[in-house]
Amino acid sequence: MTPQPGASSGPHHVGQAHPAASGGPGYQPQQPHPTAQQPMPQAHHGQYPSNPPHRGPQPTAKQPYPAQPQQAAPGHAPAAGPGNARAAETRRPAGGVTPMGWLLRAAGLCAVAVISGLLWIALKPGSEPEPQAQDTAPRTKYQFAPVTKEDAFQGCKSISTSRIAQFFARQECDHLTRALYTTTLPDGDKVLTSVVTVLMPTPQSATELDELTTKNNTGNIKDLVEDGRQAEKNFPDLNDHAYASQRQDRLVVIGDSAYIGKKTPAKDPALLEVTRDALQLGRPQDQAPQ
């Protein structure tokens, strides 16, 4: 059988010449067998047996096994180094976040937390300013100083006279208040004013009462002076010299004024102005708790 080119019938040792090159055909020099005293000759760089036994590709010091690419942990970029930039681009999943991206996200979350904390501090319960109490005091031209007030319900019929008492016999009121006030005019005169409030069941009955009280010779609802309940003994009688009334839905407000310490003429313009101004005290007087 003819040997194939490049093939050999047996192993050759490194550094020994081929038989054809040294002794011609048939020359076969005796080769000593390696012993413990005669170590195997070391292979030098570039000198290999012409046909070593086939063992498959073996790693050498010059040709190490190619390093297996390490899969980067999710969310982490591959380690820096030569040749890793392109591999990182190919291995990073679509939509992956770089370390700088995570840093920006963390900074954004911190900013949101700080802003939320500031808003909570600014808007937390108890931090809002309390609404100011609305001023329910009526805006009157004169300064009325309260002297005394009575709102214990006795029934309007029991403190009324003439036709007005008859009216309450048919239609009793729901609530009644009586009060006395004092004020001082620009010229120094002092005035006593009575304010009586009568709350009727309906606006229609309040209108009927208001019309009846404004007529002459129909009687009246006694004020605190006439009923003997005034706080001061020197208060003047209120004899309708400066009478005025007004209906406010179901409420009828009745006023009258007189000078303190001097004679009160009938229909005195200054007193009439005071009485009409005092009618604004009616609604707060009726609703004021006692």
C-alpha positions in Angstrom: 0.0 0.0 0.0 1.4 3.3 -1.1 1.6 5.8 1.8 -0.2 9.1 1.3 1.8 12.2 0.9 2.7 13.6 4.2 1.9 10.4 6.0 4.4 8.4 8.0 4.5 4.7 9.0 5.5 5.5 12.6 6.2 8.2 15.0 9.3 10.4 14.6 11.1 12.2 17.3 11.6 15.9 17.2 15.1 16.9 15.9 15.8 13.7 13.9 16.0 13.8 10.1 13.8 11.8 7.8 15.5 8.6 6.5 15.4 9.7 2.9 17.4 12.8 3.8 20.2 11.0 5.7 20.9 7.5 4.5 19.1 6.8 1.4 16.6 4.1 0.8 16.5 1.4 3.4 18.5 3.2 6.0 17.1 2.7 9.4 19.2 3.9 12.3 18.7 2.3 15.6 16.7 4.5 17.9 17.2 4.1 21.6 14.1 3.7 23.7 13.6 6.4 26.2 14.3 5.4 29.8 14.1 7.0 33.1 17.7 8.2 32.7 17.0 9.4 29.2 14.1 11.8 29.3 12.0 12.5 26.2 13.4 15.3 24.2 11.6 18.5 24.6 9.7 20.0 21.7 11.0 23.3 20.6 8.9 26.0 19.1 8.0 25.2 15.5 9.2 21.6 15.7 6.4 19.0 15.9 6.2 15.5 14.8 5.3 15.2 11.1 2.3 13.2 11.9 1.4 13.2 15.6 -1.5 11.0 16.8 -4.8 12.6 16.1 -6.3 13.7 19.4 -8.4 16.6 18.2 -7.6 20.2 18.7 -5.7 20.7 21.9 -5.2 24.0 23.7 -1.7 25.3 24.0 -0.1 28.1 25.9 -0.2 30.3 22.9 -3.8 29.4 21.9 -5.9 29.3 25.1 -9.6 28.3 24.9 -11.6 31.3 23.8 -13.2 32.9 26.8 -16.9 32.3 26.9 -18.8 35.6 26.9 -20.3 36.2 30.3 -24.0 37.1 30.3 -24.4 40.5 32.0 -27.0 40.6 34.8 -30.2 42.2 33.8 -29.9 45.9 33.9 -26.1 45.9 34.1 -23.7 46.8 31.3 -20.8 44.4 30.4 -17.4 45.1 32.0 -15.3 47.6 30.1 -12.4 46.3 28.0 -11.2 45.9 24.5 -13.7 44.3 22.3 -16.5 44.6 24.8 -18.3 47.7 23.5 -19.7 45.9 20.4 -20.6 42.8 22.4 -22.4 45.0 25.0 -24.4 46.6 22.2 -25.4 43.2 20.8 -26.1 41.5 24.2 -28.1 44.4 25.8 -31.8 43.7 25.4 -34.0 46.3 23.6 -35.2 48.9 26.0 -32.4 48.2 28.6 -31.4 50.9 31.1 -27.8 52.0 31.3 -26.3 52.9 34.7 -26.7 56.6 33.8 -30.4 55.9 33.2 -30.8 54.3 36.6 -29.0 57.3 38.1 -31.4 59.7 36.5 -34.4 57.7 37.5 -33.2 57.6 41.1 -32.6 61.4 41.0 -36.1 61.9 39.6 -37.7 59.7 42.4 -35.8 61.7 45.0 -37.1 64.9 43.6 -40.7 63.6 43.5 -40.4 62.5 47.1 -39.0 65.9 48.2 -41.8 67.8 46.4 -44.5 65.5 47.8 -43.2 66.0 51.3 -43.2 69.8 50.9 -46.8 69.7 49.6 -47.9 67.5 52.5 -46.4 69.8 55.0 -48.0 72.8 53.3 -51.4 71.1 53.0 -51.6 68.8 56.0 -54.6 69.0 58.2 -54.4 71.9 60.6 -52.0 73.9 58.5 -54.7 75.7 56.6 -55.7 79.1 58.0 -58.9 79.0 59.8 -61.7 80.9 58.1 -62.4 84.2 59.7 -65.7 84.4 61.5 -68.2 86.3 59.4 -69.3 89.6 60.9 -73.1 89.1 61.5 -73.5 92.4 63.2 -75.8 94.7 61.2 -74.3 97.8 59.6 -76.2 100.6 61.2 -75.7 104.3 61.0 -75.9 104.8 64.8 -74.1 102.8 67.5 -76.8 101.0 69.5 -75.8 99.8 73.0 -78.0 97.0 74.2 -79.6 97.6 77.6 -81.8 94.6 78.2 -83.4 91.8 76.2 -86.2 89.2 76.8 -87.0 86.3 74.5 -88.8 83.9 76.8 -91.8 83.0 74.8 -95.0 84.0 76.6 -97.3 84.1 73.7 -97.9 87.3 71.7 -101.6 87.5 72.7 -100.8 87.9 76.4 -98.7 91.0 75.9 -100.8 92.7 73.2 -103.8 95.0 73.3 -107.0 95.7 71.4 -107.3 94.4 67.8 -103.8 93.1 67.8 -104.5 90.9 70.7 -107.6 89.6 68.8 -105.4 88.9 65.8 -103.1 86.7 67.9 -106.1 84.9 69.3 -106.8 83.7 65.8 -103.2 83.2 64.8 -100.6 82.9 67.5 -97.0 83.9 66.8 -94.1 81.3 66.8 -91.5 83.4 68.5 -91.2 86.8 70.3 -88.2 88.9 71.4 -88.2 92.3 73.1 -85.1 94.5 73.7 -84.0 98.1 74.6 -81.1 100.0 73.2 -79.5 103.4 73.7 -77.7 105.6 71.3 -76.3 109.2 71.2 -77.1 111.6 68.4 -74.4 113.9 66.9 -75.8 116.8 68.9 -75.3 114.9 72.2 -78.9 113.9 72.8 -79.4 110.4 74.1 -82.2 108.2 72.7 -83.9 105.1 74.0 -85.1 102.7 71.3 -87.3 99.6 71.7 -87.1 96.7 69.2 -89.7 94.0 69.2 -89.5 91.0 66.8 -92.5 88.7 66.1 -92.0 85.5 64.1 -95.2 84.3 62.4 -96.0 80.9 60.9 -96.2 82.1 57.3 -95.2 85.2 55.3 -98.9 85.9 54.7 -99.7 86.1 58.4 -96.6 88.3 58.9 -97.9 90.7 56.3 -101.3 90.8 58.0 -99.7 91.7 61.3 -97.5 94.3 59.8 -100.4 96.0 58.2 -102.5 95.9 61.4 -99.7 97.4 63.6 -99.3 100.4 61.2 -102.9 101.5 61.5 -104.1 103.8 64.1 -106.2 102.7 67.1 -105.5 99.0 66.6 -103.5 98.5 69.8 -99.9 97.4 70.1 -97.5 94.8 71.4 -96.1 96.1 74.8 -92.5 97.0 74.9 -90.3 96.3 77.9 -90.9 99.9 79.3 -94.7 99.7 79.0 -94.7 96.2 80.5 -92.6 97.4 83.5 -89.5 95.3 82.6 -87.1 98.1 81.9 -83.7 98.0 83.6 -83.6 101.7 84.4 -86.3 103.7 86.3 -85.6 106.9 84.4 -86.3 105.6 81.0 -89.1 107.5 79.1 -92.3 106.0 78.0 -92.5 105.0 74.3 -95.9 106.3 73.1 -95.5 105.7 69.4 -93.9 109.2 68.9 -91.4 107.7 66.5 -92.9 104.4 65.5 -91.7 102.2 62.5 -92.2 98.6 61.5 -90.9 96.3 58.7 -91.7 92.7 57.5 -88.7 90.4 56.7 -90.3 87.2 55.3 -92.0 85.6 58.3 -90.5 88.1 60.8 -92.1 91.4 61.8 -89.8 94.0 63.4 -91.4 96.8 65.4 -89.5 99.9 66.7 -90.1 103.0 68.7 -87.8 105.7 70.1 -87.9 108.6 72.6 -85.4 111.1 74.1 -83.8 110.4 77.4 -84.0 113.4 79.8 -86.0 115.7 77.5 -89.5 115.9 76.0 -90.2 113.9 72.9 -92.2 115.6 70.2 -94.4 113.5 68.0 -93.0 112.5 64.6 -89.6 113.9 65.4 -87.5 113.4 62.2 -84.3 112.6 64.1 -86.0 110.0 66.2 -87.8 108.5 63.2 -84.4 108.1 61.5 -83.0 106.4 64.6 -86.0 104.0 64.8 -85.8 103.0 61.1 -82.0 102.4 61.5 -82.7 100.2 64.6 -85.0 97.9 62.5 -81.9 96.3 61.1 -81.2 94.9 64.6 -84.4 92.8 64.4 -83.1 89.7 62.5 -79.9 89.3 64.6 -82.0 89.9 67.7 -84.4 87.1 66.8 -81.7 84.6 66.0 -79.3 85.4 68.8 -78.9 82.5 71.2 -79.7 83.1 74.9 
